[in-house]
Amino acid sequence: MNRRKFINRTAMTSAGIGLTTILPSKVWSSVSPSDTINVALIGCNSMGFGDLQNHLDIAGVNCLALCDVDENVLNKRSAEIAAKYNQHPKLFSDFRKMLELKEIDAVIIGTPDHWHCLNMVYAVQAGKDVYVEKPMANTIAECSIMVSAARKYSRIVQVGQQQRSGFIFQKAMELIKSGKIGQLRKVNIWANFEYGVGPDIVPDSPVPAGVDYDMWLGPAPKRPFNANRFHGSWRHFWDYGGGLMSDWGVHLLDMGLWTKDLVQAPDKVLTYAANTFPEKRARETFDTMTVSYPKSDFVINWDMTAGLQRGPYDMSYGIAFIGDDATIVANRSKINVYPEWDNDTKKYKAEEYAFLEGTESHKPHAQNFIDCIKSRQQPACPPEYGRAAALHAHIPNIAARVGEPVLLWDDKNNRFTNSEAANQLITPKYRAPWILPKID
Ligand SMILES: NC(=O)c1ccc[n+]([C@@H]2O[C@H](COP(=O)([O-])OP(=O)(O)OC[C@H]3O[C@@H](n4cnc5c(N)ncnc54)[C@H](O)[C@@H]3O)[C@@H](O)[C@H]2O)c1
């Protein structure tokens, strides 16, 4: 670790909003001022704050601002940044005001999924590079808008599908792409998580003190406050998230797409979905889904049972990459290669391999983003990959919601060709004054 030296820059005026602010700056002894990157965070409660810390642990990265609509979260996180990094970022409740700070180079987005598109588009329009959490957005239309926005404004955009930057899945891809498991025939994914059934039902209640709930809802429909539709558990409600299907689906389906470097949306999706968990919980999303994505020369299968915590190979979630010569089984903690036996040669058809120690992928993903901000190269997970993974989650969710077991998607014309009901769920209806961005 380099020795750090902390200084405060002299007061600078933020053009446009007329605010005078002392910009905090952490200067690493080995980092020249021109090599520093100033970041800001929108949505500070959980993953966003983890992402921010992973960025601040990189030499030359400073935190200029934090934004959250919950003042309790904002104050807590601000104190933590002061204690851990001796930095004093400026605090905001409205991300549009924060984006007026010219000194911010990059913005990390850790808000619930229904906010990602607006946060990201406003940020790239303000000239910022963006690290946006997954799923890239909560609807098909928003994902497409974000791809166009990143291109139009020539910004570096990293989607938070961090497994692309971790050793285990990089190793899996190396083995698959170099032919070590023979021809890939299937990618079987399973995801069993207890939290996917949602929390116990609680009644609506007053908005907690310090929360700008209207701004939390943003473009989503107006509703009375309910603790289950707020921090963390919003992901079980369609207005803000897509349940386990999108929460874990994008991470794991992304690995299936990576095997063949697919960046296309799925053109055909076969979906079974049900609610079979015995208790009634606070949830709109499905607890049980089995989905097939036929590709030209292999198939991806998704098998999800919320409410359980065990699964095949004694892994609650994982992926089996099934080839003619071997099957690779992996999750974030371990990777195993199980070779097929050759009866003629009396030998295994592939080499055995195991790595069981688990690897950290969030930090290298943040490092990759910072490297790409400097080099202007494409990051490990650009918006095109984020969109492809998100559509593999959104399309079966739409199929389940409209009760259409087979959905055919025409990506060129941006519509389903066999269900008008499904077409109604492509584009969200934003609540005024928010307007779905239009990128020419
Ligand atoms: N990459 C991963 O492994 C991973 C893991 C967990 C979550 N995530 C993603 O991270 C995102 C955040 O999830 P979470 O679990 O941290 O959610 P959370 O509910 O814990 O935190 C979201 C925060 O955003 C704030 N917020 C909401 N609207 C805002 C607005 N308009 N402006 C500023 N702040 C606003 C909330 O007040 C809250 O503090 C989601 O997209 C989720 O899917 C990714």
PDBQT file of the ligand as one rigid body, heavy atoms in Angstrom, charges set to zero:
ROOT
HETATM    1  N1  LIG A 501     -23.348  -6.382  -8.033  1.00  0.00    +0.000 N 
HETATM    2  C1  LIG A 501     -23.861  -7.017  -6.993  1.00  0.00    +0.000 C 
HETATM    3  O1  LIG A 501     -23.381  -8.079  -6.593  1.00  0.00    +0.000 OA
HETATM    4  C2  LIG A 501     -25.035  -6.423  -6.282  1.00  0.00    +0.000 A 
HETATM    5  C3  LIG A 501     -25.385  -6.879  -5.009  1.00  0.00    +0.000 A 
HETATM    6  C4  LIG A 501     -26.469  -6.256  -4.355  1.00  0.00    +0.000 A 
HETATM    7  C5  LIG A 501     -27.187  -5.255  -4.988  1.00  0.00    +0.000 A 
HETATM    8  N2  LIG A 501     -26.837  -4.865  -6.241  1.00  0.00    +0.000 N 
HETATM    9  C6  LIG A 501     -27.573  -3.786  -6.921  1.00  0.00    +0.000 C 
HETATM   10  O2  LIG A 501     -27.273  -2.558  -6.281  1.00  0.00    +0.000 OA
HETATM   11  C7  LIG A 501     -28.398  -1.674  -6.357  1.00  0.00    +0.000 C 
HETATM   12  C8  LIG A 501     -28.760  -1.213  -4.948  1.00  0.00    +0.000 C 
HETATM   13  O3  LIG A 501     -29.182  -2.321  -4.195  1.00  0.00    +0.000 OA
HETATM   14  P1  LIG A 501     -29.163  -2.286  -2.592  1.00  0.00    +0.000 P 
HETATM   15  O4  LIG A 501     -29.431  -3.652  -2.138  1.00  0.00    +0.000 OA
HETATM   16  O5  LIG A 501     -27.929  -1.587  -2.163  1.00  0.00    +0.000 OA
HETATM   17  O6  LIG A 501     -30.442  -1.336  -2.318  1.00  0.00    +0.000 OA
HETATM   18  P2  LIG A 501     -30.786  -0.491  -0.994  1.00  0.00    +0.000 P 
HETATM   19  O7  LIG A 501     -32.243  -0.334  -0.988  1.00  0.00    +0.000 OA
HETATM   20  O8  LIG A 501     -30.137  -1.106   0.176  1.00  0.00    +0.000 OA
HETATM   21  O9  LIG A 501     -30.064   0.915  -1.267  1.00  0.00    +0.000 OA
HETATM   22  C9  LIG A 501     -30.514   1.810  -2.225  1.00  0.00    +0.000 C 
HETATM   23  C10 LIG A 501     -30.238   3.230  -1.753  1.00  0.00    +0.000 C 
HETATM   24  O10 LIG A 501     -30.621   4.123  -2.809  1.00  0.00    +0.000 OA
HETATM   25  C11 LIG A 501     -31.265   5.247  -2.210  1.00  0.00    +0.000 C 
HETATM   26  N3  LIG A 501     -32.066   5.938  -3.210  1.00  0.00    +0.000 N 
HETATM   27  C12 LIG A 501     -33.262   5.597  -3.748  1.00  0.00    +0.000 A 
HETATM   28  N4  LIG A 501     -33.641   6.500  -4.663  1.00  0.00    +0.000 NA
HETATM   29  C13 LIG A 501     -32.655   7.433  -4.706  1.00  0.00    +0.000 A 
HETATM   30  C14 LIG A 501     -32.469   8.610  -5.467  1.00  0.00    +0.000 A 
HETATM   31  N5  LIG A 501     -33.357   9.048  -6.366  1.00  0.00    +0.000 N 
HETATM   32  N6  LIG A 501     -31.345   9.351  -5.266  1.00  0.00    +0.000 NA
HETATM   33  C15 LIG A 501     -30.423   8.951  -4.328  1.00  0.00    +0.000 A 
HETATM   34  N7  LIG A 501     -30.566   7.838  -3.589  1.00  0.00    +0.000 NA
HETATM   35  C16 LIG A 501     -31.661   7.088  -3.786  1.00  0.00    +0.000 A 
HETATM   36  C17 LIG A 501     -32.056   4.635  -1.074  1.00  0.00    +0.000 C 
HETATM   37  O11 LIG A 501     -32.475   5.587  -0.140  1.00  0.00    +0.000 OA
HETATM   38  C18 LIG A 501     -31.048   3.624  -0.524  1.00  0.00    +0.000 C 
HETATM   39  O12 LIG A 501     -30.211   4.238   0.417  1.00  0.00    +0.000 OA
HETATM   40  C19 LIG A 501     -29.501  -2.467  -7.031  1.00  0.00    +0.000 C 
HETATM   41  O13 LIG A 501     -29.543  -2.160  -8.394  1.00  0.00    +0.000 OA
HETATM   42  C20 LIG A 501     -29.085  -3.915  -6.832  1.00  0.00    +0.000 C 
HETATM   43  O14 LIG A 501     -29.585  -4.790  -7.817  1.00  0.00    +0.000 OA
HETATM   44  C21 LIG A 501     -25.770  -5.416  -6.875  1.00  0.00    +0.000 A 
ENDROOT
TORSDOF 0
